[in-house]
Amino acid sequence: MYQLRFTTLVEAPLTVAYDVARTLGRPWSRPLEEVVSERPVRDVYAARIGRGWVTHSRRFSATGAGTLVDEQVDWSTGLPGVLGAAVDQLVLRRRVLRAMQAHLDLYAAAAARRALDVVQVVGAAIVDRGRVLVAKRSGGPYDGCWEFPGGKVERGESDLSALVREIREELGVDVAPQAFVGEVLLDGVVAGGEPSASTLRVWWARLTGGELVAREHAELRWAGADDLDALDWIPADRPLLPAVRALLQVVSRT
């Protein structure tokens, strides 16, 4: 068996990176059959080709800079011994490298363009003295539920610029984003976009100025790691609680 791995950082959220990858397919002359599909985190395709076979797998991971796409291509020529090794080294490996390099350049550019048309949502886990600020919604379908404050990214605006702006507008304070916490797929439609196209991306942030005011929320509260599970969270934010608890534990030790 032979193997090559490729890593690409795509300037797009998880959903866009995954959907564009699926739309573009793979750079092989013969179609591969789907084996695994777990949107938006991984997929696996495979096929038998003559005596041999090929498997192409992809994993999508959220980072503060975009989506990290790890791809692995495994194949077997089906040819014995020295002959199989020669075909691999002199023919197949070079073809795979050339095809994947061209494909990944096209993919990264296409995903970045598509990301411009998808409205994203950002949130802040604002931490102070070992506690995180949580906000209770006022009105709407999740009235009375808790969330990490934030809002939508405007067209042409970076995620972090949007985060700082939204917190100033909602809470009357300035924050300094510190590190990426996580990304969650949002069900439904955001700002008239396609269903399940947007994600919520959350950063750890520190207060740098101003006085907290609940301009758009019913209540603001500082919560410790042990308090988080007892709150009635909006569905989008609850999957982030393990990462936020881990963040609070790390920050409390520094």
C-alpha positions in Angstrom: 0.0 0.0 0.0 1.2 3.5 -0.8 0.1 6.8 0.8 0.3 10.6 0.4 -1.0 13.3 2.8 -1.9 16.9 2.1 -2.9 19.7 4.4 -4.6 22.9 3.3 -5.8 25.9 5.3 -9.0 27.2 3.7 -10.2 30.8 4.5 -13.8 29.6 5.1 -16.0 28.2 7.8 -16.4 24.4 8.3 -19.7 24.2 6.3 -18.3 26.1 3.3 -15.1 24.2 3.3 -16.9 20.9 3.4 -19.6 21.8 0.8 -17.2 23.2 -1.7 -15.0 20.2 -1.4 -17.9 17.9 -2.1 -19.0 20.0 -5.1 -15.5 20.0 -6.7 -15.1 16.3 -6.1 -11.7 14.7 -6.4 -9.1 15.0 -9.2 -9.3 11.4 -10.4 -10.2 10.2 -13.9 -12.5 7.5 -12.4 -15.4 8.2 -10.0 -15.0 7.0 -6.4 -17.9 5.7 -4.3 -18.8 7.4 -1.0 -18.0 5.3 2.1 -18.3 7.8 4.9 -20.0 11.2 4.9 -20.2 13.2 8.2 -20.9 16.9 7.4 -19.0 19.0 8.1 -16.1 17.0 9.7 -15.1 14.2 7.3 -15.7 12.1 4.3 -14.2 9.0 2.7 -14.4 7.8 -0.9 -12.9 4.6 -2.4 -12.9 2.5 -5.6 -11.3 -0.6 -7.1 -9.2 0.1 -10.2 -8.2 -3.1 -12.1 -6.2 -5.2 -9.7 -5.7 -2.3 -7.3 -7.7 0.2 -5.3 -7.7 3.8 -4.1 -9.1 5.5 -1.0 -9.3 9.3 -0.5 -10.2 10.6 2.9 -10.7 14.1 4.2 -11.0 15.6 7.7 -12.1 19.2 8.3 -11.0 21.0 11.6 -12.0 24.5 12.8 -9.2 27.0 13.6 -9.1 30.7 14.2 -7.7 31.3 10.7 -10.3 29.1 8.9 -10.7 25.4 8.2 -7.8 23.0 8.2 -8.4 20.3 5.7 -6.3 17.1 6.1 -6.4 14.8 3.1 -5.0 11.3 2.7 -4.8 9.2 -0.5 -4.0 5.5 -0.1 -3.7 3.2 -3.0 -2.4 -0.2 -4.2 -1.3 -1.0 -7.7 -2.2 -4.7 -7.3 1.1 -5.5 -9.0 3.6 -7.8 -7.2 7.0 -6.9 -5.7 9.5 -4.8 -7.7 7.1 -4.2 -10.5 4.5 -2.6 -8.2 7.1 -0.5 -6.5 8.4 0.8 -9.8 5.0 1.7 -11.1 4.3 3.5 -7.8 7.5 5.5 -7.7 7.8 6.3 -11.4 4.2 6.8 -12.4 1.4 6.9 -9.9 3.0 8.9 -7.1 3.9 11.7 -9.5 0.5 11.7 -11.0 -1.2 11.9 -7.6 1.1 14.8 -6.5 0.4 16.8 -9.7 -3.3 16.2 -9.6 -3.7 17.0 -5.9 -1.6 20.2 -6.0 -3.6 21.6 -8.9 -6.9 20.5 -7.2 -6.0 22.0 -3.8 -5.2 25.4 -5.3 -8.5 25.5 -7.1 -10.3 24.3 -4.0 -8.8 26.9 -1.6 -9.7 29.7 -4.0 -13.3 28.4 -4.6 -14.0 28.0 -0.9 -12.7 31.5 -0.1 -15.0 33.0 -2.8 -18.0 31.0 -1.5 -17.4 32.1 2.1 -18.0 35.7 1.0 -21.7 34.8 0.3 -22.4 33.0 3.6 -23.3 35.1 6.7 -21.3 34.0 9.7 -22.0 34.4 13.4 -19.3 35.1 16.0 -19.4 34.9 19.8 -17.2 35.8 22.7 -16.4 33.8 25.8 -15.4 36.8 27.9 -13.4 35.6 30.8 -12.5 37.5 34.0 -11.3 36.1 37.3 -12.0 32.5 36.4 -15.6 33.2 35.3 -17.2 33.6 31.9 -19.8 36.2 31.0 -23.2 34.7 29.8 -26.2 36.6 28.5 -29.9 35.8 28.8 -31.9 36.3 25.6 -34.8 38.7 25.6 -37.6 37.8 23.1 -37.6 35.5 20.1 -37.8 31.7 20.0 -35.1 31.3 22.6 -36.4 33.9 25.1 -34.9 33.3 28.5 -32.2 31.0 27.2 -28.5 31.8 27.8 -25.8 32.4 25.2 -22.3 33.8 24.7 -22.8 37.4 23.4 -22.0 38.2 19.8 -23.7 38.5 16.4 -23.4 38.4 12.6 -20.3 39.2 10.6 -21.0 42.0 8.0 -19.8 41.5 4.4 -16.2 42.6 4.0 -15.6 42.4 7.8 -13.2 40.0 9.5 -14.5 37.7 12.2 -12.5 39.4 14.9 -13.5 42.9 13.8 -17.1 41.8 13.9 -16.7 40.3 17.4 -15.2 43.5 18.8 -18.0 45.6 17.2 -20.9 43.3 18.3 -19.7 43.2 21.9 -19.4 47.0 22.0 -22.9 47.4 20.5 -24.5 44.8 22.8 -22.7 45.3 26.1 -21.0 48.7 25.9 -17.5 47.3 26.5 -14.3 46.8 24.6 -12.7 43.4 24.4 -9.5 41.9 23.1 -9.8 38.5 21.4 -7.3 36.0 22.8 -7.7 32.6 21.3 -10.1 30.5 19.2 -12.5 28.4 21.3 -14.6 26.4 18.7 -17.1 26.3 15.8 -20.6 24.9 15.7 -22.9 24.2 12.8 -26.1 26.4 12.9 -29.3 24.7 11.9 -31.8 26.7 9.9 -31.4 29.9 7.9 -29.2 32.9 8.9 -29.9 36.3 7.3 -31.8 34.7 4.4 -29.0 32.4 3.4 -29.1 28.7 2.6 -30.3 26.3 5.4 -27.4 25.0 7.6 -24.8 27.0 5.7 -23.7 29.2 8.6 -21.7 28.5 11.7 -21.1 30.1 15.1 -17.4 30.7 15.7 -16.4 31.6 19.3 -13.3 33.3 20.7 -12.0 33.7 24.2 -11.8 37.4 25.0 -10.7 39.8 27.8 -12.3 43.0 28.9 -10.2 46.1 28.1 -12.6 49.0 28.8 -16.1 50.2 29.5 -18.9 49.3 31.8 -21.1 46.3 31.2 -24.7 47.1 30.2 -27.3 44.7 29.0 -28.5 46.7 26.0 -30.1 43.7 24.1 -30.3 41.0 26.8 -32.6 40.4 29.8 -29.7 39.7 32.1 -25.9 39.4 32.2 -24.2 37.0 34.6 -20.6 35.8 35.5 -20.6 32.0 35.6 -18.0 29.6 36.9 -17.1 26.3 35.2 -19.4 24.4 37.6 -22.4 26.7 36.9 -22.5 26.2 33.1 -24.4 23.0 32.8 -27.3 24.2 35.0 -28.1 27.0 32.6 -30.7 26.7 29.9 -28.6 27.3 26.8 -29.6 28.0 23.2 -28.9 24.9 21.1 -26.0 26.5 19.2 -23.9 27.3 22.3 -24.3 24.2 24.4 -21.8 22.1 22.3 -19.1 24.7 23.2 -19.4 24.2 27.0 -16.7 21.6 27.3 -14.2 23.9 25.5 -15.2 26.8 27.7 -14.9 24.8 30.9 -11.4 23.7 29.8 -10.6 27.4 29.0 -11.7 28.5 32.5 -9.6 25.8 34.1 -6.5 26.9 32.2 -7.0 30.6 32.8 -7.6 30.1 36.5 -4.2 28.5 36.8 -2.4 31.4 35.1 
